[in-house]
Amino acid sequence: MRRFSVVILAAVMLPTAASAQSTGRQTTSLSASTLGVVYGSGVSLSGTVSSHRPGQTVAILARPFTRGRMARIATVHTDGAGHWHYVARPSIATTYAASAGGNWSRTLMVGVRPALTLELLANGSLRADVRAARSFAGRKVTLQRWTGTWTTLARRQLDGRSQAIFPARSLPAGSPILRLGMSVNQAGSGYLGGWAKPVRYPALGVSLRLSRLAVAYGEGVVLSGKVYPRRTPLALTLLARPYMQAEFQEVRTIRPDGNGTWRLSVKPPFTTSYEVRLGTSVSRALTVGVRPAMTVRTLSGDRIWAHVGLAKGVAGRTVQMQRRVGGHWKTFARLTLGRRASAVFPPKLLPPGTSTLRTAISVNQVGRGYLGAFGKPFVYHR
């Protein structure tokens, strides 16, 4: 009987011992700031490596809806507490995972909604625009009105540019609140349904366009638009919201020309959203992303000087040197930026012979308010 008891005790202890061994293994966690984003927007992926050591390599892997397997999209490193962070911009529903030292995190799927916008045209009509990684030609969108609940006013089929027009004659009088919608069935495989930001349909309105959605630090972007209907109105007010501010601020007065057209060049020092106000009517908000200005110069002794231009200090951040190999860019050297946001790559870190190189800095290294950036490719020989 005693021998039988010992056997039972050993059987009970074996799973416990195995569990204890498993808990001693390094693990990698993964979480997402949101499980659904609008096309073009980012999702913040983060986690912790259980060993809590700094500088550990974490591979970020992704499997878009259209692909059959995971593929590495980025490599990040843990901070002093073993935490890591990466901003992904999925173009279609995508499953993510993280791996450190061969140990995989759980997987998370992030859904993507098409980017829907409504724009008031000069004749009072509304133009619907749907953007994603594919065309939505032939799919339908709905125009809805707020009356305590959202009710559908009209449906239109999208053309080859994924656009549709809701004529002025079909729109309600007064100042109704309207929004554009697209169902999950119309969005199709890989996308969620979604809605545009509600707008008040005005008797008088103003539009906003950007010449570019992203610029290098120090470069300009042209803001432009029109007043509807065409007339010479009172002054417009430009509003801006830099990434660190919670609300829009008035920054400039704009005078349209005789046709109601206006145009203005600005140089945002960091990622900034813009709106234009005319009386009680406000244009849609558009955001200009700002990336560092990457500069390189060849010095004596086959050295390369790299500089990262920003409106804030980046001393202590890491700049990469990449080499074009077989149609792909591969990082082969990293250096810490000094007080003047520059670093010098010595010959011992650079490849012999003739190579096509470029500098790079990741969004994690550049910090909040900026995009990651790549320098202009150049030929290096030694």
N, C-alpha and C positions, 0 to 999 in steps of 0.2 A: 504493500500500500504506500509506503514511504517513497519507494522508487517511482511509482506511478505519479505521485504528487510532484516530484522533482521534474519529471518530464512535462507535466502540465505547466509548471511554473516557467520552464525554459521556453515552451511554446508561446506563452503570454509575453515573455520578455523580448523575444526576437523582433516582432514588429516595432516595439518601442525603441530598441537599439537601432533598427534600420531608420526609423523616423528621426532619431537623434543625429544619425550620420547625415541624413538628407538636409536637416536644418543647418548643418555646418557648411553646406555648399554656398558659394556666392550666388546671389540672385540679383535680378535686374527688374525694376518696376517700370511701368509705363502708364501715364495718364494723359488726357487731352483736355484743353481748355473748353472745348465744345465738341459735340458729335455731329454738328451740322453747320456748314458754312456756305456763304454765297460765293459763287464762282469769282475767282480773283482775290478773295480774302484769305488770310492765313489762319492756321490753327496752331496753337502752342503745345508742343509735345514735351513732356518732361518726365523725369524719374530719378531713381536713386540706385546705385550699385551698393549692395549690402556691406561690402568690405569698407566702404566710406573712405577709400583712399583717393587722393587727388590725382589728376592726370591720367586716369584710366580711359582707354579707348572704348567708345560706345558706337556701334554701327547702327544707323537708322535704316530700316528696311521698309519697303512699300510694295503693295500689290494693287495697282489700279484695277477697276472693275473689268477693264478690257484685257487684262493679262492673266496668265495662268499661274504665275509663281512670284515669290518675293524677290526683290532686287535691292541692292544697297543704293541709297540715294544721297547719303551724307555720313560723315564721321565727325563726332564731337568728343570732347573730353570732360571728365568730371572736375568739379571744383573742389575746394578744400574739405567739403563735407560729403563728397561722393555724389553730389547732385549733378544732373546734366539737363540741357534744354536745347530745343531746336524748333524753329518755326517752319512748318510745311505749308505749301499752297496747292492743295489737291485740285486738279482740273475736272475730276470725275470721282464718284464714290471710290474711296481708297482704304485699304486695310493696312495698318502700320504695326510694326514690332520693333523692338530694340534688342541688341545683343552685345554682351560684354564678356569677354573671356570664354566664348562658346555657350554661355548661358542666356537663353532667350526669355524675354518678357512675355506676358500675355499679348494677344493681338487686339487691336481696337479698329473698328471701322468708322470713318468719318464720311458722312453723307454730304453731297454738294447740291445746292439749289442754283438754277440758272440766275444770272444777274438780269433783273427786269427793271426797265426805266420807262417813264412817260415824259415826253417832251412836247411842250406847247408850240405849235407852228404859227407862222405869221398870219395865216387865214383863220386862226382860232381852232383848227383841228388838233388832235392829239396823235403823236406818233409813238407807237409801242416798239420797244427794242428789246430783244432777248439775246443774251450772250452766254456762251459756254464753249467747251472744247470742240463742239460740232455744230452743224447747221440744224435749225429747227424748221426749215422750210416745209410748208404743208401742215405743220402743227397749229393748234388754235390757242389763243389767249382770250381772256375775258376782261371786260371793263366793269368794275363794280362801284356802287355808290353806298356811302354810309348814311343810314337812316335809323340808327339805333342798332341795326345789324347790317351786314354787308349783303346787298342784293345785286344781282347781275343785270347790267343795262344792255350789254351787247357782246357779241363774240366776233372775232376776226381771225382769218387764216393768215399765217405768216408767209411772207414772200421769200425769195431766194437769199435775201440779206437778213433773214430772221426779223423782219420788221412788218408792221401793219399800221394802217391809218384808220382812226376813228373820226369821221367827218364832223365838222362843227355843227352841222344841222341835226346830227343825231345826239348831241350832248345836251344835258338839261340846263335850263336857265338858272339864274341866281349864282350862288357861289358854293356849289356842292363839293363835298370831299370825295375824291375818287381814288381808286387804286387799280393797278394792273395785276392780274392773277394768271397762274398757269398750273393746271392740275398735274399730279404725278403721272397720270396716264398719258397726258400730252407731252410731258417732259421726257418720258421714255426711259429705257434701261440705263441705269447708272446715275440717275438724277432724281432728286426730290422735287415735289411741287413747291411753289413759292409765290410771293407777292412783292410788288414794288412798294416803296415807301409811299404812304398816302399823301396826296397833294390836294390843295384847294384849287378848283378850276376857276381862274380869275377872268374878269373882263379885261384886265390889263396884267401882263406878265412879262418876265424877262428870262432869257435862256443863258446858259453857261456852257462853254466848250473849252477844252484844253488842247494845245498843240501837241503835248506829250504827257504821258502819265508818269514818267520817271525821268529824272535829270541827274547829272553829276553835280556835286557841290560846286557852286560858283557859276553854273550855267543858268540860263533863263528859260522860262516857259511862257507862252503867250496865252492869256485868257481872253476869250471873246464871246460875243453873243448878240442877241437882238431883243428889242422891246416889241411886244405884241399888244394890239395891232400896231402896224407901222405908224410911227408919229415921232415928233420931237418932244420927249417927255422931260420931266424934271430930272435932276441928277440921280444917278444910281449910287448905291453904297456897296463897296466891296467889303466882305467880312472874311476873316481868316481864323483858322483854329490850328495852331501848331500842335504837334503830337502831345506835348506836355500839358496842354490846357484843356479844361473840361467843356468850355463854351466858346462860341464864336465871338470875335471882337471886331469892331469897326476899324478899318485900317486906311480906307481911301475913298474919295468921292470920284465918280466917273461921269463924264459928259458924253452921251451918245451923239452921233452925227444926225443930219437931217432925215436919214432913213431909219433911225432907231438902232443903228449898228454901233457897237462899241468894241474896243480892243485895248488890251493893256499887257505889258511885259513885266514879269516879276521874277525875282531870284530867291526862291525859298531857301533858307539856311538849313532846314531840316524838313522832314515829311510834314506836309501842311494840307489841310482841307480848306476849300474856298466855297463861298456862296455869294450871290449878288442879290441885293434887295431893292425893290421898287415899290415904295409905299408899303402896303401890307403883303405884297407878293414877294416870294423868295424863290430863287432858282433852285434847282437840284444842287446838292453838295458833291463836289468832285475833289479827289485827293491826288496830290502830286508826291510821289515817292522820291526821296533824295538818297543817292548813294555817294560814297566817298569819291573824291577826285584822286585817281591813282596815277602817280608820276614815277618814271624811272629814268636813270641817267647812268651811263657807263663812265666809271672813274678809272684813273690810272691803276695799273697793276691788275687789270681784268676784273675789277670789283664792280658791283652794281649797287647804286644808291636807289632806294625805294622810299617813296613818301606817300602818306595817306592824308588827304586834305579834308578837314571837317570843321564845323563850327564849335567843336568841343575837343578837349584834350583826349588823346588815345594812347598816351604813354603807358607802357606795360601791356598793351594788347599785342596780339600776334598777327604778323603779316606772312603770307605764304609766297613761295616761288614755285611756279608750275611749269612743266615741260609738255609740249605736245608730242604724244607718242601714239602712232597708229590711229590718228583721228580723234584721240581723247586727250584731255588734260590731266596730268598726274602731278600731285604735289610731291616735291622731293626735298624741300628745305623750308624751315620756319625760323623766324627771328622775332625778338621782342622789340617793339617800337620804343624809341627814346623820347626825351622831352620835346623834341621838335617834330614828333610824329613821323620819324624816319628811321631807317635801318640800312646798314651796309652789308651786303652779302659778299663774303670773301671768296676767292677762287676755289678754295678747298670744298666749298659747298655747291659749286657750280659745275655742270657737266663739261667734259673736254669736247673738242671738235666744234661743229656747228649745230646749234639747236634753236628752236623757236620757243621762246619763254614768255611768261606773263606773270604779273603779280596778282594776288587775290587776298581778300579779307572777308571772312564769313559774317553773316548777320549777327551771330552770337558774339563775335569779337568787337564788332563796330558798335553794338549796343542799341538801346531804344532810340527811336526817331530816325533810323537810317536803314537802308537796304544793304545787303552784302554787295560786293563789287569785284570786278575783274579789270585789270589794267589792259591797255592796248598791247597785243602781241608784238614782240620784237625779236630780231635775230641776234643771237650771241655767239661769238667765236673766240676760242682760245686754244 
